[in-house]
Structure formats: structure tokens, C-alpha cells
């Protein structure tokens, strides 16, 4: 099917939905940790497999984010510069700075204020680490390593562990692109993490509860996203292969999300291959989704618009949702909420998190991002 460039949607709605599902899983996890959904009638009846899927999938949701991040950043680089070895370092880092840093700085400013005002749920235990050590770790993308050393930080700080991994990858991504000289060499290089990352997840800080948050632990997931972007952009697979790719990809994703006990009993979790299987499956799904986008087959589904809404602002929702979680849970417990009222807590939490993310994106992140892009990258470039 031949389509013109103008007929191709600039946004991949399938990816927006995946991001929406991922951020939803993170929000549900953080509510469930504090007010278990098992307190509701339906929650008490749900089989363990389904309860885990709905309310304990935040970790896998973050892993999906890693794959999508690798896919999007590589696709963007290929679209902008034609090939990875042609990447412009200054432009790349300027674009990443404009997208990531403003909201991160705003978040850290608010967290510092909340710490010094002793706001419950936002105070760092100074016996473990100082507030300024945490700020430095967040700004230099190693808060994950700080937590490995000192333990969990308050929730709004804790979520930054994944950002540390992702932004460290962005730091080295263009350098690797320039060093390896070709896209095939790039694939060969990042594919090495399919062997290294499972070891880093399970053995590098063995015995440490947070040891699997080290910088090497999820590069394989990001790498699979990068490989998927190259394969889909260069159209190395035939149209006939796409349905089979989608089938294998979705089966892999479903296995990891839904049949966790099977994956665990098979020994894959113990050696870190549960994440690898998810990353490979998601990479296949992304190639299929990109093909549907490029061939004009992608459809809009009204039932999924709310997930697309969450997905479009997933970065903003991710960085701000813990404010909603902490405040609503505090009010819920203060007012003696329990049982079926938990429904109201969860639904209001999801809605408010989405609206807050939209407001932050519309009135802060996006305008500042555009302004910084124009400043850093003149039109003549």
C-alpha cells in the first residue's frame, strides 16, 4: 500500500496507547502499595494472576518505557539526520536538554521546598543521605546508584531511578553512533547488552534489594528499541512477515505480563531473562506498529483515546503523579476511607494524574521545550 508522506500521522497512536498503559500500570502500582485494591470486593475475588497484572505491573511498565524510549530516540535521529553516524552532537544534546531538564529542575525545586517544610511523604531521611546529595544525584543521573547505597528515597524521588538510566543512555547514544561508523555495527554493539544486562540485573549487586536498578541493568531493553527502530526505518522485513512478527511479539509480552509464575518456574526470572523476553517481544510489536503507521493502516479507536491521552503526556504524568498519590492517600486515610471507597481513590487518582500531566505539558513543558529548541537550533540548521 503506497501512501504519501502527508497522509502518514506524525504520532504513532499505537505507541501512545502503549505508553498510556505503561504509565497507568505505574500509577496503579503506587496506589496499590499504599492502599491495596484487595480491600475492595472485586479485588478480593480476583485470581492472583489477574491481580498481579492489574496492580503489580509497574515494574514491567517501566521496562516497556525503556524499549519505547530506545525506539523513539533512534527513529527521531534517523528521520532528522538520515543515518546514525551523521548525528549532530550539539543538536542531539540540545534537544534532549530542552525536553528533559526544565521539568526535572521544576520537580526538584518543589521537592526541596517540601523537604524543608517537613511535608509528610516528601522528607528525606538525613541519617541516610542529605537533600543536596539527592539533588546532585538527580541532576547527574545517578539517583539509582544512590538508592543502591542508602535504600529507598521518598516516592517522588524514587521514581527518578529509571530517568537516571534513560538519560545516561542518551548521554552515550550519539557517541556510540559516531564511533561505530555504521548502523549494522551499531546493532552489533548494542546487542552485546542482551548478554550483559541480564547479568547486571541479577548478579552485579546480588543481595541488594535495589541492585537491579544499576545503569547496565536495562540497557538491553533500550537497545532492543533502538534495533527495532533501525529495522523498521530501513524496511529490512517484508510485509508478509509483519503479522507473524506481531503474533510472536504479543505472545512474548503476554507471557511476561500475565503468566509470571510460569516464567518464574522456568527459571527465566532468576537469570534476568524475563525482562529480555519482554524487551524482544515489545521490539517486535513496535516494528509492526511502525509498519502500520507507514502504510496508512493505523486506526483510531475511540475506546482507547483516554490511554492515548495519558501516553502523550507520559513523561509529565510520570514525574508528577507521586504528588497525587501521596496527597490523595493521605486524605483517604485521614477521612477513614476503606473497602469499596478504594474505587474512588483509584479512579480519582488516575484522572487527576492525567489532568495534572496535561496541564504541566501544555503550560510548562511544551512551551519551554519549543522556546529552547528555537534558541539552541536556529532554523538554518
Residue pairs with C-beta under 8 A, 6 or more apart in sequence:
1 295
1 296
1 297
3 294
3 295
3 296
7 296
8 293
8 294
8 296
9 293
9 298
11 312
12 289
12 290
12 293
12 298
13 298
13 299
13 300
13 304
13 308
14 289
14 292
14 293
14 298
15 68
15 71
15 72
15 286
15 289
15 311
16 307
16 308
16 311
16 312
17 304
17 307
17 308
17 311
18 64
18 68
18 282
18 285
18 311
19 65
19 68
19 310
19 311
19 312
19 314
20 304
20 306
20 307
20 308
20 309
20 310
20 311
20 314
21 61
21 64
21 307
21 311
22 61
22 62
22 64
22 65
22 68
22 311
22 314
23 61
23 310
23 311
23 314
23 317
23 318
23 321
24 61
24 307
24 310
24 350
25 57
25 58
25 60
25 61
26 58
26 61
26 62
26 159
26 318
26 321
27 317
27 321
27 325
27 349
27 350
27 353
28 37
28 54
28 55
28 57
28 58
28 346
28 350
29 55
29 56
29 57
29 58
29 59
29 61
30 58
30 155
30 321
30 322
30 325
31 37
31 325
31 329
31 345
31 346
31 349
32 55
32 56
34 325
34 329
35 329
35 332
35 333
35 337
35 342
35 345
36 43
36 55
36 342
37 43
37 51
37 54
37 55
37 342
37 346
38 44
38 46
38 51
39 338
39 339
39 342
40 339
40 340
40 342
40 343
41 339
41 340
43 51
43 55
43 342
46 54
49 258
49 259
49 260
49 261
52 260
53 257
53 258
57 257
60 256
60 257
60 278
62 162
63 218
63 221
63 275
63 278
63 279
64 278
64 282
65 162
65 166
65 314
65 318
66 162
66 165
66 166
66 218
66 221
66 222
66 225
66 279
67 221
67 222
67 224
67 225
67 228
67 278
67 279
67 282
67 283
67 286
68 225
68 282
68 286
69 166
69 169
69 222
69 225
70 169
70 221
70 222
70 223
70 224
70 225
70 226
70 228
70 229
71 225
71 226
71 228
71 229
71 283
71 286
72 225
72 229
73 170
73 173
73 226
74 84
74 225
74 226
74 229
74 230
75 229
75 232
75 233
75 290
77 84
77 87
77 92
77 174
77 177
78 84
78 229
78 230
78 233
79 233
80 91
81 87
81 88
83 183
84 177
84 180
84 183
84 186
84 230
85 177
85 178
85 180
85 181
85 182
85 183
87 174
87 177
87 178
88 381
89 174
89 175
89 178
90 376
91 376
91 377
91 381
92 173
92 174
93 174
94 372
94 373
94 376
94 377
95 373
95 376
95 377
96 167
96 170
97 372
97 376
98 368
98 369
98 372
98 373
98 376
99 315
99 365
99 369
100 163
100 167
100 170
100 315
102 364
102 365
102 368
102 369
102 372
103 315
103 316
103 319
103 360
103 364
103 365
104 138
104 139
104 163
104 319
105 139
106 364
107 156
107 319
107 320
108 135
108 138
108 139
111 122
111 156
111 157
112 131
112 135
114 122
114 123
115 122
115 123
115 124
115 131
116 131
120 326
120 330
121 154
121 155
121 156
121 326
121 330
122 154
122 156
122 326
123 154
124 130
124 131
124 134
124 153
124 154
124 157
128 150
128 151
129 146
129 149
129 150
129 153
133 146
134 143
134 146
134 153
134 157
137 143
137 145
137 146
137 164
138 157
138 160
138 163
138 164
141 163
141 164
141 165
141 167
141 168
141 171
142 164
142 168
142 215
143 153
143 157
143 160
143 161
143 163
143 164
144 160
144 161
144 162
144 164
144 165
144 210
144 213
144 214
144 215
145 164
145 213
145 214
145 215
146 153
147 153
147 158
147 161
147 210
147 213
148 205
148 208
148 210
148 211
148 213
148 214
151 210
152 158
152 210
155 322
155 325
155 326
156 322
156 323
156 326
159 318
159 319
159 322
161 210
161 213
162 218
163 319
164 215
165 213
165 215
165 217
165 218
165 219
165 222
166 222
168 215
169 219
169 222
173 226
176 186
176 189
176 190
177 186
180 186
180 188
180 189
183 230
183 234
186 226
186 230
187 226
187 227
187 230
190 219
190 223
190 226
190 227
191 223
191 227
193 216
193 219
193 220
193 223
194 220
194 223
194 224
194 276
196 216
196 219
196 220
197 216
197 217
197 218
197 219
197 220
197 221
197 272
197 275
197 276
198 220
198 271
198 272
198 273
198 275
198 276
199 272
200 212
200 214
200 216
200 217
200 272
201 212
201 217
201 218
201 272
201 275
202 212
202 270
202 271
202 272
204 211
204 214
204 216
204 217
205 211
205 212
205 214
212 272
218 275
220 275
220 276
220 279
221 275
221 278
221 279
221 282
224 279
224 280
224 282
224 283
225 279
225 282
225 283
225 286
227 283
228 283
228 284
228 286
228 287
228 290
229 286
229 290
231 237
231 287
232 286
232 287
232 290
232 291
232 294
233 290
237 245
237 287
237 291
239 291
239 295
242 287
242 288
242 291
242 292
243 288
245 284
245 287
245 288
246 284
246 285
246 288
248 281
248 284
249 280
249 281
249 282
249 283
249 284
249 285
249 287
249 288
250 281
250 285
251 281
252 277
252 278
252 280
252 281
252 282
252 284
253 278
253 281
253 282
253 285
255 262
255 263
255 277
255 281
256 263
256 274
256 275
256 277
256 278
256 281
257 278
260 269
260 274
263 269
263 274
263 277
264 270
264 274
268 274
268 277
289 298
291 297
292 298
306 354
309 354
309 358
310 317
310 354
310 357
312 361
313 354
313 357
313 358
313 360
313 361
314 357
315 361
315 365
316 356
316 357
316 358
316 360
316 361
316 365
317 353
317 354
317 356
317 357
318 357
320 353
320 356
320 357
320 360
321 353
321 356
321 357
323 356
324 349
324 352
324 353
324 356
325 349
325 353
328 345
328 348
328 349
328 352
329 345
332 341
332 345
337 344
337 345
